[in-house]
Amino acid sequence: MSLDTHLYRRGATYYWRRALPACPGFSKTRGADLRISLRTQVLAPAQQRARRLGVVADAVLNLLSDVMQAGLIDTSKLRALLTPTLYGELERAEVTRALSGERRPDEIKHLIRLKSPPPNPPRMRSGTIAWTSRVMSWHERPQPL
């Protein structure tokens, strides 16, 4: 199961797409979704940026939920409000990345080690498992007094 529900790739670039909620009293004209380029061709930073945009979009939509239910805002106004907010969040992500500096090779190896799955334990042959279970059952038998 993928957690990147708003992330998709078009060509070599990753994009973030979010469906805008329907506002009562307004028709869905001109597409009811918002699409923003994540400005990267690498999956890991695209996932991080998509999560950041998702959090910001959820927060804004949560704040505006009463206004949307009352029908005081339409989809185009919602798009006009969300677009600069989300682009500002992308800029903050870029500035944070640029200010973090370069990583040393040992730091990179450590991060890779943390993200990689643990190695699989060695598998036993089926005969070994059967023999082991027979030996254990023999030991578990009650001993005569």
C-alpha positions as CSV (number, residue, x, y, z in Angstrom):
1,M,0.0,0.0,0.0
2,S,1.4,3.4,-1.0
3,L,1.2,6.4,1.2
4,D,1.9,8.8,-1.6
5,T,-1.7,9.2,-2.8
6,H,-1.2,12.7,-4.1
7,L,2.1,12.1,-5.9
8,Y,2.3,11.2,-9.6
9,R,5.0,11.4,-12.3
10,R,4.6,13.0,-15.7
11,G,7.5,12.5,-17.9
12,A,10.6,12.8,-15.7
13,T,9.1,15.3,-13.2
14,Y,7.0,14.5,-10.1
15,Y,3.8,16.4,-9.4
16,W,1.4,16.8,-6.5
17,R,-2.3,16.7,-7.2
18,R,-5.1,17.3,-4.8
19,A,-8.8,17.2,-5.4
20,L,-10.5,20.3,-4.1
21,P,-13.7,19.8,-2.1
22,A,-17.0,20.7,-3.7
23,C,-18.4,24.0,-2.3
24,P,-22.2,23.9,-2.1
25,G,-24.0,26.4,-4.4
26,F,-21.2,26.4,-6.9
27,S,-20.8,24.2,-10.0
28,K,-17.5,22.4,-10.7
29,T,-16.1,24.5,-13.5
30,R,-12.6,24.4,-14.8
31,G,-11.4,21.2,-13.0
32,A,-11.8,20.5,-9.4
33,D,-8.2,19.6,-8.6
34,L,-4.9,21.5,-8.0
35,R,-1.7,20.3,-9.6
36,I,1.7,21.6,-8.6
37,S,5.1,20.6,-10.0
38,L,7.5,19.4,-7.2
39,R,10.5,20.5,-9.3
40,T,12.3,17.2,-8.9
41,Q,13.0,14.0,-10.8
42,V,14.0,12.0,-7.8
43,L,11.4,10.0,-5.8
44,A,12.7,10.6,-2.2
45,P,12.6,14.4,-2.3
46,A,9.3,14.3,-4.2
47,Q,7.8,12.2,-1.4
48,Q,9.0,14.6,1.2
49,R,7.6,17.6,-0.7
50,A,4.3,15.9,-1.4
51,R,3.9,15.2,2.3
52,R,4.7,18.8,3.2
53,L,2.1,20.1,0.7
54,G,-0.4,17.6,1.9
55,V,-0.1,18.8,5.5
56,V,-0.4,22.5,4.5
57,A,-3.4,21.8,2.2
58,D,-5.1,19.8,5.0
59,A,-4.5,22.6,7.5
60,V,-5.9,25.3,5.2
61,L,-8.9,23.2,4.2
62,N,-9.6,22.5,7.8
63,L,-9.6,26.2,8.7
64,L,-11.9,27.0,5.8
65,S,-14.3,24.1,6.3
66,D,-17.0,26.3,7.9
67,V,-16.7,28.9,5.2
68,M,-16.9,26.2,2.5
69,Q,-20.0,24.6,4.1
70,A,-21.7,28.0,4.3
71,G,-21.2,28.4,0.6
72,L,-19.2,31.7,1.0
73,I,-16.2,30.5,-1.1
74,D,-16.1,28.8,-4.5
75,T,-13.6,26.5,-6.1
76,S,-11.8,29.2,-8.0
77,K,-11.3,31.4,-4.8
78,L,-10.1,28.3,-3.0
79,R,-7.6,27.6,-5.7
80,A,-6.4,31.2,-5.6
81,L,-5.9,31.0,-1.9
82,L,-4.2,27.6,-1.9
83,T,-1.8,28.0,-4.8
84,P,0.5,30.8,-3.4
85,T,0.4,29.1,0.0
86,L,1.6,25.8,-1.4
87,Y,4.2,27.4,-3.7
88,G,5.5,29.3,-0.6
89,E,5.8,25.9,1.2
90,L,7.8,24.5,-1.7
91,E,10.2,27.5,-1.5
92,R,10.7,27.0,2.2
93,A,11.5,23.3,1.5
94,E,14.1,24.4,-1.1
95,V,15.7,27.0,1.3
96,T,15.9,24.4,4.1
97,R,17.6,21.9,1.7
98,A,20.0,24.6,0.5
99,L,21.0,25.7,4.0
100,S,21.5,22.2,5.3
101,G,24.9,21.9,3.6
102,E,26.6,18.9,2.1
103,R,26.7,15.5,3.8
104,R,29.8,13.6,4.4
105,P,30.0,10.1,2.9
106,D,29.8,8.5,6.4
107,E,26.5,10.4,7.1
108,I,25.1,9.1,3.8
109,K,26.1,5.5,4.6
110,H,24.5,5.8,8.0
111,L,21.2,7.2,6.5
112,I,21.1,4.4,3.9
113,R,21.7,1.8,6.6
114,L,18.8,3.2,8.6
115,K,16.4,3.2,5.7
116,S,17.4,-0.3,4.3
117,P,15.4,-3.3,5.5
118,P,17.0,-5.8,7.9
119,P,18.6,-8.8,6.1
120,N,16.5,-11.9,5.9
121,P,17.4,-14.7,8.4
122,P,18.8,-17.9,6.9
123,R,16.2,-20.4,5.9
124,M,16.3,-23.9,7.1
125,R,15.4,-26.9,5.0
126,S,12.0,-28.4,5.6
127,G,13.6,-31.7,6.8
128,T,15.6,-29.7,9.4
129,I,12.4,-28.1,10.7
130,A,10.7,-31.5,11.0
131,W,13.6,-33.1,12.7
132,T,13.8,-30.1,15.2
133,S,10.2,-30.4,16.0
134,R,10.5,-34.2,16.6
135,V,13.5,-33.6,19.0
136,M,11.7,-30.9,20.9
137,S,8.5,-33.0,21.2
138,W,10.7,-35.9,22.6
139,H,12.2,-33.6,25.2
140,E,8.8,-32.2,26.2
141,R,7.4,-35.6,27.0
142,P,6.8,-36.2,30.7
143,Q,9.7,-38.3,32.1
144,P,8.8,-41.3,34.2
145,L,9.6,-40.9,37.9
